[in-house]
Amino acid sequence: MAQKALILSLILLSLASCSKYYRFDELYDKGKFVEAFHVLEDIPHRDNFHYQSRIYRVVTRLALDGDSDFIEKLRQLPKDYSLPQVSDYMKFARSYLLFLDAHSRQQYAEVISNLDGVRSVPDEFQSHLYKVRGIARYQVGSYQEAIADILKSYRLAPYIDNLYYLGMCYFYLKNIPQAQSYFVRVISTSQSDFFKSLAYFQLGEIEYARGRYAEALEQYLLAVNQYSQNSDYHFKVAKCFKKLKYGRISQKFARIALKTQKDNANAWFYLNIN
């Protein structure tokens, strides 16, 4: 009798878990990722593919969206899940965290190596995989390979930052017309003032390198109008005014740049060598 009761209890627990997984899938498919995550918190048995694949999927999804709380949760997920079916989820998630923390060519090269070893991720993460690997390749100077990855990412999910990084790759490849075309597309299609400001700034850099300081100034000022908290923008506005012999206005923007950056030594060094 006790054995039958135990079997019945196990069956009921299994059915309850199945019900929760069904509820998770329903919420996830509707884009209610946080609610889906909370459903998993009530599941006690976690040493199976059904749980482990879902917890990695939803936490990674929210981390990729830039949610700082879930980026931290992703760091805290167990690294010792042994199920082979979960290894690619885990490898992709760990590569993304490494990407967020990367500051050197060596670290970005490690991101590339790790992602090259990922055999399969959910379709919804494919665009992110290509983007992360593409930006990592951009950071190590492999611009042609970066373009190939970022284009794949953009075709799957046309995020505006893809266009910006494509422009940057072509900029460093010295294909200036192609770079300009991407920066113009960022400006014309983006809803983000921040990315518009980056694109205006790069258009200014192109004109500045040509010695066309009035045209560069126009682009730099547009960058400042879109996003005023970047000291580089103010530095280059100051430099343009200086080149154009407007010394007093140049000093005004130099002071703004110093105030924005709060690093006087580096700020003046930058201002006087560019």
N, C-alpha and C positions, 0 to 999 in steps of 0.2 A: 504493500500500500504506500509506504514511504517513497519507494522507488518511482511509483506512478506519479505521486505528487511532485517529485523532483523533475521528472520529465515534463509534466504539465507546466511547471514554473518556467522551465527553460524555453518551452514552446511559446509561452506568453511573452517572455522577455524578448524572444526573437521577433515575434509579431509586432511588439511595441517599437523595437529598433527599426524594423522595416517601415512602420508607419512614419517614424521620424525622418528616415531617409527620403521617403516619398514627399513629406512636407518640405524638407530641405530643397529637393529638386524643383518643387513647385515654386518656392520663393525665389530660388536662384534664377530660374528661367524668366521670372518676372523682373529681374534686376534688383530684387530686395535682398542685397547681399548681407547686410548687417543682421537682418532678421534671420536669414538662413544660417548665419554663423551661430546665433544664439540657440537655434534648434540643436545643433551638434553638442552644445555644452551639457545637455541633459542625457547624453548617451554614455553609459558607463564602460562598455566593452569597446576598446579602441585598438585592439591588436588585429585588425582586419582591414582589407583593402577598401571596403565600403566607407569606413570612417576616415582612414588615413588619406585616401585620395580626395575626399570632400573637404577635409580640414585644410589640406594644402591648397586646394583649388580656391576656396573662398577667401582665405587669408591672403594668398598671393594676388588674387583679383583686387582686393581692397588696397593692398600695398602698392600695386601698379597704378592705382588711381591716385596715389599720393597721400593716402590717409596715414598720418604719422603714428597713430595708435596701432594700426595694423602692420605697419612696417616693423614696429617693436614686437608685436605678437609673432610676426614671421621669424624674427631673430630667436624667439623663445620656443618655437616648435621643436619637438625632439629631433635630434640629428641621427638617431639610431634606429629609425624605422627600417626593418629588415626586409620587408616585402619587395621583391624585385619590380613589381608593377608600379611602385611608388617612387622608384629611384630617379626617374626622369623629372617628375614633379619637384622632387627635393633638389636635384641638381640645378634645375632652372631657377628655383627660388633662391638658392644659395648664390648662384651667379649674379642674380639681380641685386642681392644685398652687397656683394663684393663690388658691383658696379657703382652703387650708391656711395660706397666708402672710398672708391678709387681716387688717388691723387697723383699717380705716377704712371709712366709708360709701362713699367713692369706689371703693375696691378691691372691696367687695362688689357695687357697682353694675356694675363691669367683669365680675365673674364672671357676673352675670345676663345682661349683654349677650352675652358669649361663648357661654353655654349656649343662649341664644335662637337663635344661629346654627348650632347643631348639628342637622343634618337627621336623622341616623340613628346609633344606637349598637347594639351587640348587646343582645338582649332582657334579658340578665342585668344590664346596667348601667342599664336604664331607671329602676329604683327609686332608684338612687344619683343619677342625673341630677336627678330630681324633688326628692330630698331636699336635695342640695347647693344647687340653685336656690331651693328653699323656705326653707332656713335663711338663705341670702344675702338673700332678700327680707325675712325677719324682721329681719335685722340692719340693713336700711335703713328699717325701719318700715312696709313694705308688708304689713301683717298679713293682710288678706283674700286677697291673691294668694299669700302664703306658705301659708295654710291650704289653698288649692286644690292647690298643688304637694305639700305634705306628705301630704295625704290620698291623692293618687295614688300617692305612694311607699309609704305604709302598705298600700294595697290590693294592691300588687305584692309587697311583702315587709314583714311586720309587725314591724319592729324597734322596740324600746322607746323609742329616742330620738325617733322620730316622735311618739309620744304626749306626751312631755315638751314638745316644741316646739309642738305643737298647744295644750297647756295654756298655754304662755307667750304665744302669739299671742292667745288669748282673754283672758288676764290683762291684756294691754296694750290690748285692745279694751274693757276694763271689763265683759266678760261673765263675772262672777266665778263663777256657778254652773257654767257650762260649763268654765271653767278648773279649778275644783275637781274636777269629774268626771274630767277627764283626769289630774290629779295622783294622784287616788285609784286610777285604773286602772294608772298606773305602779307604784304601791306594791303593788298586789294581784297584778300579773302579772310584774313584773320579777324576774330572778335577780341583778341588779346592785345591790350595796349603794350604789354611787356614784349611780346614777340614783334609787334610792329616797331617798337623802339629799337630792338636789336637789328632789324632789317634796315631801318633808316640809318643807323650808325654805320653799318657795313657799306651802305651806299656812300656815306660820307667818307669812309676810309678809302674807297676807290677813287673818289674825286681828290682827296687830299694827296694820295700817292702820285696823282697826275699833276700836282701843283695848282689845281683849280680851287683855290681856297674859298672864294665866294660861294661856289657851288657846294663845296664840302660843308661850309658853315650852314647853309640852308638845310642840309640833311641832318647835321648834328643837332640843330635847334628843333627840328621835327622830332628827333629822338628824345630830347629833353622834354618836349611838350607831352610826349606819350608816357614817359616814365622818368621822373626827376631824381630818383634816388641812386643813380649810377654815376659815380664820380668820374669814370672815363669819359662820359658824354660831356661833362662840364670842362674837363681838361682839354678836350679837343676843340670845344667852342672857344676856350681861352686862346689856344694855339692859333686858331684861324684868325681871331681878332688881332693877335700879335703879328701874324704874317701880313695882315691887311693894314697894319700901322694904326690900329685903334688900341693904344696901350692902356688907357684908363678902363675901357670896357673889358679888356683882356684880364686885367687885375681883378675886376669884380668877379668874373667867372672862375678865375683861379682860386679866389677865396671861397667861393661856393663849393668848388671841388674839394678843397682841403677840409672844409667843414663836413662834407658828405662822407669823405673817406676816413677822416680822423687819423691820418697817418702822414704827418707833415713832411718827414724826410723823404719817403717814397713818392709822395705826391709832387714835391718840387723836382725831384729827379726825373720823374715821368714828364713833367711839364716842360722841362728844358732840353730833353734829348729827342723829342718827337716833333 
